[in-house]
Amino acid sequence: MLGRLSGQTPAPLPTIESVREVGFAARGEREPALHRIALRIAFVLVALAAMLSPAALMAQTPEAPASKAPVAAQPAPAPQFSDAQKSIWQKEYEARLLTDFPWLAKFKEADLALAPPTKGEDRVVFMGDSITEGWKIEGPNGSFPGKPYINRGISGQTTPQMLDRFRQDVIDLHPKVVVILAGTNDIAGNTGPMTLEETEGNLASMAELAAAHKIRVVLCSVTPAFDFPWKPGLTPAPKVLALNAWIKAYAEEHGHVYVDYHTAMKDSRDGLPAALSYDGVHPLPAGYAVMTPLVEAGIEKALK
């Protein structure tokens, strides 16, 4: 260690053989006192050399605490889940697909407990996936205080799942308007590979069911996504653009309201910027702040 610090090569350590040589030399002396002195000096040299060896010095040097890289500032904390939690969630999700594909149980009790709308009540149901579920729609501290709006979003869901539960979670609640935001998880293949045509058919079926029950329809564009963190490499951005073009055309053709989130939220890559999302897919409060007035205008238009 001393040699490393000074830039010089440390001297070699005395060996047992060298100690013995010193002892033998001492024995050749006629005077016993010199014999004892020589042996003591040799052993002292061995001990000192061992104490000053690089290994010994390193063992005595306290370790410096590991430095931690500074944590980059985030617009808002992203949800953190351990691998164990993700594994449990995935197993529960896969098991539920076999027993309750649309997850009717999720809102069954809440739907049954909900009273019919009062006279003049402009009830609105938001149907969607995690982007809708994560939106604080209901209550005095939500995005629409005082409004009789109902959130029926379920994380991870695709349009076939929403279509299966559309009667229970929308029609039977007797809203005046339904806001449909769906398609992201179809592109991600959450319940298996899907074509855009299949997604379009499911969206059309939900709109037709609503219209048949005199529920006005607000069809929303799929929000921007450059990539999916849970299924990277699918290049969703152009597929989102194509689906949104179809949704807009379908809404215009059938007299429904179209709300364009995508144009207001996209970045230069047709993705969702960090200022509006913590993972490129799910909005932060700042993202929902962009969406709120847009959908509010769409609902008002549908109610006219």
N, C-alpha and C positions, 0 to 999 in steps of 0.2 A: 504493500500500500504506500509506504514512504517513497519507494522508487517510482511508483506511478505518479505520485503527487509532485515529485521534483523533476520528473522527466528522465531519471537515471535508472539503470538496471540494478535491482537489489542484489547485494552480495549473496553468494550461495551459503546455505545453512551448514554449520559444522555437522559432520556425520559421526556415528558411533565409532567408526574406524579411526577418525581423526582424534577422538577423545582417547581411544585406546593407545594411539601412538604417543600422545602426550603422557599417558600413564607409564608406558614402557620407558620413555625417555627419563621420566622421573625416577623409575626404579634403578636406572643406571647410575643415578647420583648416589654418592656415598652417604649423604646426609638425609635422614628420614624426614626432617622438617621440610626440606625442599620438595620431597616426594609428595607430601600431603598438600602443600601449597599448590603445586602444579595440578594435581587432580581437582582440587576445589575450583581453581580458575577455569579449568576445562568445562566442568559441569555448569558453572555460572554462565559461561559463554553459550552453552547449548540452551539453557533456560531463557536467556535474554533473546537469543535469535528466534526461538519459538514464539516468544511474546510479540516480537516485532515482525513476524511473518505476515504476508498479505492476508492470508486466511484468518489469522487471529485478529488483525486490525479490523477487517471487514465484519467479523462476528461481533466486535465491540462497538461498532458504529451504529447508532440508532437509525432505523429506516425513516426516511422523510415521508410524511403523509402523502398518499396518492392525490395528485391534483385532479380536479374535476373540471371538465369543459363547461364554460358558462352556458346556461340554458337560454336558448333563443326566446325572445319575447313572442307571445302568441296573442292574437286579437282576443281570444277567449279560450278557456281550457277545453280541450277535446275529451270526450268520454274515454276512460282508460279501463280496459278489461284484461285480466290475466289470461294466459293460454288455457288454464283450467276452466275459467269462466266461459271462454269462447267454445271450448270443447263441449261443456255441458249444454250450452245454448244450442249448438249445432245438433247434438243428439236429440234434444227435446224437439227441435224444429223438424228433423227428419222423421221422428216418431209421429208427430202430429200430422204430417202430410198423409200418413197412412190411415189415421183414425178420424181426422177432422180437417180435410184439405183446405177449406176456406176459413177455418177457425171461427165457426159460428159461435162457439162457446165464449169467445173473447168479449162480445158485447151482448150476449143473450139476456142476462139478468138486467143490465142497464136499459136495454131496449124495452123489456117488459115493464120496467118500473117507470118509464117515461110517460107522462100524461099526454093525452092528445093536445094538439096546439089549440090555444085559445082563439076566440074570434078576433080576426085582424092581425094575428101573429104571423110575422114573416119568417117562419122557420126555415133554416138552411142547414143541409147536411153536407159535410166535407168528406168525400170518399177518396181514399188514397193509400199510400204506403208510408214508409218512415218519414218522408218529408212532410206529410200531413200529420202523422202521429206526433212528431216533434214540434209541431207548431202550437203554441199556446193560444188556442182559439177561444176556449170557453172561459167564463168567469170574469170577475171585475178587473183582474190584473192581466187579462189576455189582450190579444190584438184588437178585439172587437167588443169592448166593454158595453154591457147593456143590450147586446144583440142576442137573439135566440138561435145561436149557431151551435151545431153539434159536430164534434170531431169523431169520425169513424175511420181513421187511418190505422193501418197495422203494418209494422215494420217488416220489410222483406217481401211484401206481397206482390204478386203479379196480377195481370188483368183477368185471367181465368178464375183466380181465387176471389177477386172482387165481384166478378159477375155471379159467382155462386152464392155470395152472401148479399147481393144487391137488394133482394126482396126484404130480408130481415132487417138489414142495417140502413136501408134508405126508404123503400116504398112503404113499409109498415109503420114508419115514423111520420108519415104524411107531411113532408116538408113542401114548401112552395118552390124551393130551388135546391138542386143538387150541384155541387162543385166537384168535378172529377179531375183528379191529377194522377195520372198513371202511365206506366210504360217503361220507366227506368229499369225496373227489375226484370221485365221481359227481355230487354236488350242484354242484361247481365246473365240471363238464363237461370234465374233462381229456382224455377220449378222445371227446368229442362229447356233445351233449345227451342226457340220460337222465331218465326219469321215476322217481319213487320206486318204482313197481311193478316196474320193471326191476331196480332195485337190490335190492329185496326178493326177487325171483326168484333172483338170483345168490347172495344170502346163503343162501336156502333150499337151493339146489343144493349149495353147499359143505357145509352141515350134513348133507344127505342122503347125500352121498358119504362123509363122515366116519362117520356112523352105520352105513352099509353095511359099513364096514371095522372096525367095533367100536372106533372112536375117539370118545371122549367130547367133547362140544362145549361150549365156553364162548363165548357170544355177548356182545360188549361194546357198550355204547351208544357212539354217535359222540360225541366230545368237543365241548364248546361252541365255537361260532364265530359271532361277530356279523357278520363280513365276511371276505372272502378277499383278502389283499394282492396276490396275483397276478391276481385277477379280481374287482375291487371292484364293488359295486353289485348283487350277486345276492341279497341278503337271505337268507342261508342259515339264520339262527337258527330260524324257524318250520319250515323243512323238516327240520332236524336233529331238532327235537322230534317231528315227525310220524313220521320214520323210527325214532326210538328207541321210540316207543309201539308201532310194529309189531314191532320186534325183541323187545321185552319180552313182548308177547303171543304171538309165535311160539315163543319159548323156553319159556314156560310150557305152551303147548299140546303141545309135542313132547318135553317132559322134559329140555330143555337148561338149562344154568346161564346166568343173565343177570347181568352185572356192570354196574352203573350208575356210570360215571365222571361223567356229565353233571351229576347233582344235586350231587355233591361238589365240582365245580370251577367251576360257572357263576357269573357275576356278575349284577347286576340287569338286564342287557340280554340275558341268556342267551348271553353271550359268555364268552371265556376272559380272566380279568383279567391285568393286567400283572405281578402278583406270581407268576403261574404260567406265563406265556408271553412270549416276546420279540416275537411278531408277531400275537398274537390267535388263532393256530391251533396252532403247535408248542410243546409244553411245554418249560419250563425244568426243571432238576433238581428244583426245588420242586414242579413239576407232576407229574413222575414219582414223587416221594415220596408224593403223594396217591394215585396210581394203583396203586402197588406193593402195599400191603396189601389193597386191594380185589380185585385180580386173584388175589392169593395165596389169599384166602379162597374165591374162585370155583373155583380149581383144586382146592383141598382138598375142596370140596363135590363136584366132579365125580369125584374119585377114590374117594369113599366107595361 
